[in-house]
Every structure is written in structure tokens, then in C-alpha cells.
Amino acid sequence: METVNTTKRLQDLRKLMKDNKVDIYEFISGFSGSAGTAVITGEKAALATDGRYFNQASKQLDSNWHLLKQGLEDVPTWQEWTAEQSEGQKTVGVDPAVITAPEARKLSEKIKKKGGAELLGVKANLVDLVWANERPPRPNEKVSVLDIEFAGKKFAEKIEDLRKELDKKKSAGLIVSITPTTATLYVDQSKLGDKVISHLGENVRIRPYSAIFEDSKAFGESLEMLAPIAGRPPIPKKKFWISTKASWALSLELGGEEKVEEVRSPIGDAKAIKNATELEGMRACHIRDGASLSEYFAWLEEELVIKGTKLDEVQAADKLEEIRSKKDRFVGLSFDTISSTGPNAAVIHYKPERGNCSIIDPTALYLCDSGAQYLDGTTDTTRTLHFGEPKKMERKAYTLVLKGVIALDRAVFPKGTSGFALDSLARQFLWREGLDYRHGTGHGVGCYLNVHEGPIGIGTRIQYSEVPLSIGNVLSDEPGYYEDGNFGIRIENMIMAQEAKTNHKFGDKPWLSFEHVTMVPMCRKLIDGKMLTPEERTWLNDYHQEVFDKTKGFFKGDERTLKWLQRETRSINVMEFTLT
């Protein structure tokens, strides 16, 4: 992970800012994390990111940049910092296609309160102009049809469900784009084969990806308007729905606030609740995926400890992908594998680079966060292991994290509870020691879709308080602990919300619990059995028995993995409070 020299980029961008009469602009940096906002003025440059990326950003940003560590006390948000820089009637520019309408509105208000001139939507993305020919091409993978065997519901039925929702709320349409009479897919048509076009049939119009703005303008102009009354200007009979995550540019083309209603996307809500077919697929693919991880960890231990092989982080990740690729219904990875040794594991979203990564140290902690896409589901699993003798603090921290995993897994809660309310269950044991982690406890997971899927999640983000968990939700359960420059620990299981069987039904409403589907052992030598309660030991023993029973069939003829699995899933001796 190297520092990126951005001096030339900033010089070029500032020239374009001057040409476009913009004093402050978002965004350009040498930071490669998935969450961050950069703001550039004529003299300063700042990058704002959350706790997952503090370590990474501090390594990648050069001396041109000021790092705004979001969430820390006395550190301004990027909006506040931008507004402060706009004092003295300065203009802030942004590509309206990369900021949402609600974000643009709030930023504009802050700018004006601080004495700035305005927030200006600059249609030509200045960063793209600086990037020029160095910009990677857009992804161009082919669109495929997912068979009903895995989807569980026909797409035409899903569209009809959405139309019923539109009718119920008297909306003119949902701009993704679905209207009461048509559904339009905006896509580069080179991605569509004959099978996809035939599958869509007459139910869906196909338009070029870039046509969404042109069509949105036409949609906005076509709305039937109510006549003006007593000086009130004409208003539309119905408004278009757009997601609160939709771009400001889309809102502007539709006609702005007068013609749109910003809502949480009903498509996102629908995707988050898996049907019975999808839930069964998630169970099945996690068993196959769990077997792959056990095979990988057994192989890695033999290579590092028995053979003394020197393996770097990427070589190890390649082996894991090779093992996974042999499983039924495997399509590809769900994200780049985080294969991290020692201090690299403290970089929460670390990405090893081929030819520029560390050799795995068998005397240090090793963190592996990885996942795959299968036709019947999506996986995301993290395990932290030690191939030598762990230090006392490493065992303590690992066990505190494990206790958090177990607490969330065992939670029972009333319908209507949000992930925001459950977050502290996983943190409580770390908190008692004055410890914590700077990332969410869980994110929604798609079914053969995005490995990070909204709108649900478990964490302290305010949006997680707005959406209650529902039966059929699939989430991660992944507390952790990190010491910069030393080590990192994370344990991640997938859990599915289900109706709980309780002795009572207070309030005459359903109660929910979780079903775990990840089938990979915890690291035995990192568990301090004396720190676990009898209930936690019972959970761990039951979990390990389940892992063994469901995955052992994959290892016929594979003595190495079977022996590793038997060792790692042996039960804890409750009477002696030690591992046996």
C-alpha cells in the first residue's frame, strides 16, 4: 500500500476549476477505499472517510491532503469543512450525477449559512477530464438470466408488485425506471445477449444507459398539471418517486422538488426480504463455501507450519479462489479477498496487491475476509487464525469478539426492532474493557447480488434506525478489534432473520431471532475458554458440531482437511473451562 503523488492531478483540477468559475470542488485523491469524499479548494485539499479507512488513508494520501476522520470528536464533517471554505461568497461545484438530491440540499443550506455563494452542479465532471485516458473502462460483463430455480419468483411478478405499490401511493412512476404502464431497462445493449432480450420480451423496453437523463426530462415535462388556484402556480397531479439515493442530476432532469418525491426505494426493501427459494439457496451455498474455507485453512497451515513454505498474501488468496471455483454453482468472487497478515490485518478493508504485499508470518495473526457468488446465493465470511502461539492480548481480544458474535446470533427481539438497536449486543464485551471497533457490526447481503445490500444493517449509522429488521433479511454478524501497526481481529458469520418461538407474545406481535448459515470453525487456539459463560460454551459446541456434520461429506479422501476439521470442532470441556 503506497502513498500516491497527487500534485499534478491537483494542479490540473485547479486549472479546470478556474475555467469553470468554481472555487471549491469534489473530488480527487490517491485514496482507493470504497467510502470517502474529497474536497479541493484553490489552496487546500481534504479527504473525509470513516473509521474503516483511517489507517489506509493515512498511508495512501500524500502531503497535499488533510484527512478528516469522520466520527471523531471535534472533527468536522466534510459538509461542514466545505461550508467553512466557502466563506466570502465562494462557489462550490460538484458533478450532480455523484451526489444525491438530499445531500445537495443539505450542503447548499450549509454553504449559504456560512456566507458562501452557491452549490453549482457542473455537468462536465472535472475529475474525469483530469483522469482522461488513464480512467479504466466501464465494466462490460454480460447480463445473464437467473433461472426461476434460484430466483424463486418471476421478474414480471416483481414488477407487478411494484406497480401495486405505485397505485397505492398515487405515484406517477418510480424512476429506475418503472411507470404504471411501462418498465424500462437502461443498459449498454452490448451487454445483452439474445437469451436476455428474449427473456425480457415485451414487458421491458431497452434504452441506452446514457438515455436516462434525456428520458427523465421528457417524463417530467409529460406530467399532467393541476390548474393554478388563487395565485398558486400549477402543480402536478402526481409526482415521480425517486430513491433518496438517486442522483441530484436525475432529480433536476425530472423537474426538481416540484415533480419528485424522494422515498426509500421499494425495490431495495423488496430485495432485502428473501423468498423461501433464496433462503434455501443461501443455506446450501454457505455449506459448500464453508467446506472450501476449511480446505483452504488446512492447506495453509500445512504449507506454513509443516513445509515452511513462503507464501505471500496474494498467493494464498489465489489458492482459496482455486478451491472455491471447483464447487457446484460457483460463478466468481463476491469481492476481492482480504488476505492479511500481522499489522496488515489492522487495515480494516486491506487489499493485498500482487507483487507488493507481505509474506504470511505464521507467528502472527492472519485475517481472511472473503466471499463468493454462487447461482443460489452470495457468501461473505471472515475468520482470524494463528498458526503459532498467540499472545495473551490476542487471545483475550479474539474471545471478546467471539462473545459479541454469539450474543448477536442468540438475540431474540420484537418485530419492529432495527439493526441500530441491536448493535450494542455485539460491542458490549469490548466496551467493558474500554475497547471498540470503527465499523458497523453487520450489513445486508444480497442473494446472488451485491455482497453489501441496503437498506438494512446493524450499526450506529442513523439510517439503520429507520428500517426495522424483517423475516427473510440476511445480514452479516461481524464485530472486530484492531490495533494499528500490530494486529487485527474480525469474525464474520451470515445470519438470517426468522420468526422466534417464544413462551409468550407480548403485544400480540411476532418476535424474531437469527439463523446462522456460515459453516466454518472458529480458531481454537485463540479462544480463552475461561472467558466464556456456560451458555456461550454450549453455543460454540453446538455450532462446531453443526459445522462438522454439514461439511464433513466434502472431505472423503481428503485426510488433511478432515483431521483439521475434527481438531478445530472438538468440544470445550465445560467442567475444566479449558479446551480439550
Rosetta blueprint (number, residue, H / E / L):
1 M L
2 E L
3 T L
4 V L
5 N L
6 T L
7 T H
8 K H
9 R H
10 L H
11 Q H
12 D H
13 L H
14 R H
15 K H
16 L H
17 M H
18 K H
19 D H
20 N L
21 K L
22 V L
23 D L
24 I E
25 Y E
26 E L
27 F L
28 I L
29 S L
30 G L
31 F L
32 S L
33 G L
34 S L
35 A L
36 G L
37 T E
38 A E
39 V E
40 I E
41 T E
42 G L
43 E L
44 K L
45 A E
46 A E
47 L E
48 A E
49 T E
50 D L
51 G H
52 R H
53 Y H
54 F H
55 N H
56 Q H
57 A H
58 S H
59 K H
60 Q H
61 L L
62 D L
63 S L
64 N L
65 W L
66 H E
67 L E
68 L E
69 K E
70 Q L
71 G L
72 L L
73 E L
74 D L
75 V L
76 P L
77 T L
78 W H
79 Q H
80 E H
81 W H
82 T H
83 A H
84 E H
85 Q H
86 S L
87 E L
88 G L
89 Q L
90 K L
91 T E
92 V E
93 G E
94 V E
95 D L
96 P H
97 A H
98 V H
99 I L
100 T E
101 A H
102 P H
103 E H
104 A H
105 R H
106 K H
107 L H
108 S H
109 E H
110 K H
111 I H
112 K H
113 K H
114 K L
115 G L
116 G L
117 A L
118 E E
119 L E
120 L E
121 G E
122 V L
123 K L
124 A L
125 N L
126 L H
127 V H
128 D H
129 L H
130 V H
131 W H
132 A H
133 N H
134 E H
135 R L
136 P L
137 P L
138 R L
139 P L
140 N L
141 E L
142 K L
143 V L
144 S L
145 V L
146 L L
147 D L
148 I H
149 E H
150 F H
151 A H
152 G L
153 K L
154 K L
155 F H
156 A H
157 E H
158 K H
159 I H
160 E H
161 D H
162 L H
163 R H
164 K H
165 E H
166 L H
167 D H
168 K H
169 K L
170 K L
171 S L
172 A L
173 G E
174 L E
175 I L
176 V L
177 S L
178 I E
179 T L
180 P L
181 T L
182 T L
183 A E
184 T E
185 L E
186 Y E
187 V L
188 D L
189 Q H
190 S H
191 K H
192 L L
193 G L
194 D H
195 K H
196 V H
197 I H
198 S H
199 H H
200 L H
201 G L
202 E L
203 N L
204 V L
205 R E
206 I E
207 R E
208 P L
209 Y H
210 S H
211 A H
212 I H
213 F H
214 E H
215 D H
216 S H
217 K H
218 A H
219 F H
220 G H
221 E H
222 S H
223 L L
224 E L
225 M E
226 L E
227 A L
228 P L
229 I E
230 A L
231 G L
232 R E
233 P L
234 P L
235 I E
236 P E
237 K L
238 K L
239 K L
240 F E
241 W E
242 I E
243 S E
244 T L
245 K L
246 A L
247 S E
248 W H
249 A H
250 L H
251 S H
252 L H
253 E H
254 L H
255 G L
256 G H
257 E H
258 E H
259 K L
260 V E
261 E E
262 E E
263 V E
264 R L
265 S L
266 P H
267 I H
268 G H
269 D H
270 A H
271 K H
272 A H
273 I L
274 K L
275 N L
276 A H
277 T H
278 E H
279 L H
280 E H
281 G H
282 M H
283 R H
284 A H
285 C H
286 H H
287 I H
288 R H
289 D H
290 G H
291 A H
292 S H
293 L H
294 S H
295 E H
296 Y H
297 F H
298 A H
299 W H
300 L H
301 E H
302 E H
303 E H
304 L H
305 V H
306 I H
307 K L
308 G L
309 T L
310 K L
311 L L
312 D E
313 E H
314 V H
315 Q H
316 A H
317 A H
318 D H
319 K H
320 L H
321 E H
322 E H
323 I H
324 R H
325 S H
326 K L
327 K L
328 D L
329 R L
330 F E
331 V E
332 G E
333 L E
334 S L
335 F L
336 D L
337 T L
338 I E
339 S E
340 S E
341 T E
342 G H
343 P H
344 N H
345 A H
346 A H
347 V L
348 I L
349 H L
350 Y L
351 K L
352 P L
353 E L
354 R L
355 G L
356 N L
357 C L
358 S L
359 I E
360 I L
361 D L
362 P L
363 T L
364 A L
365 L E
366 Y E
367 L E
368 C E
369 D E
370 S E
371 G L
372 A E
373 Q E
374 Y E
375 L L
376 D L
377 G E
378 T E
379 T L
380 D L
381 T E
382 T E
383 R E
384 T E
385 L E
386 H E
387 F L
388 G L
389 E L
390 P L
391 K L
392 K H
393 M H
394 E H
395 R H
396 K H
397 A H
398 Y H
399 T H
400 L H
401 V H
402 L H
403 K H
404 G H
405 V H
406 I H
407 A H
408 L H
409 D H
410 R L
411 A L
412 V L
413 F E
414 P E
415 K L
416 G L
417 T L
418 S E
419 G H
420 F H
421 A H
422 L H
423 D H
424 S H
425 L H
426 A H
427 R H
428 Q H
429 F H
430 L H
431 W H
432 R L
433 E L
434 G L
435 L L
436 D L
437 Y L
438 R L
439 H L
440 G L
441 T L
442 G E
443 H E
444 G E
445 V L
446 G L
447 C L
448 Y L
449 L L
450 N L
451 V L
452 H L
453 E L
454 G L
455 P L
456 I L
457 G E
458 I E
459 G L
460 T L
461 R L
462 I H
463 Q H
464 Y H
465 S H
466 E L
467 V L
468 P E
469 L L
470 S L
471 I L
472 G L
473 N L
474 V E
475 L E
476 S E
477 D E
478 E L
479 P L
480 G E
481 Y E
482 Y E
483 E E
484 D L
485 G L
486 N L
487 F E
488 G E
489 I E
490 R E
491 I L
492 E E
493 N E
494 M E
495 I E
496 M E
497 A E
498 Q E
499 E E
500 A L
501 K L
502 T L
503 N L
504 H L
505 K L
506 F H
507 G H
508 D H
509 K L
510 P L
511 W E
512 L E
513 S E
514 F E
515 E E
516 H E
517 V L
518 T L
519 M L
520 V L
521 P L
522 M L
523 C L
524 R H
525 K H
526 L H
527 I L
528 D L
529 G H
530 K H
531 M H
532 L L
533 T L
534 P H
535 E H
536 E H
537 R H
538 T H
539 W H
540 L H
541 N H
542 D H
543 Y H
544 H H
545 Q H
546 E H
547 V H
548 F H
549 D H
550 K H
551 T H
552 K H
553 G H
554 F H
555 F H
556 K L
557 G L
558 D L
559 E H
560 R H
561 T H
562 L H
563 K H
564 W H
565 L H
566 Q H
567 R H
568 E H
569 T L
570 R L
571 S L
572 I E
573 N E
574 V L
575 M L
576 E L
577 F L
578 T E
579 L E
580 T L
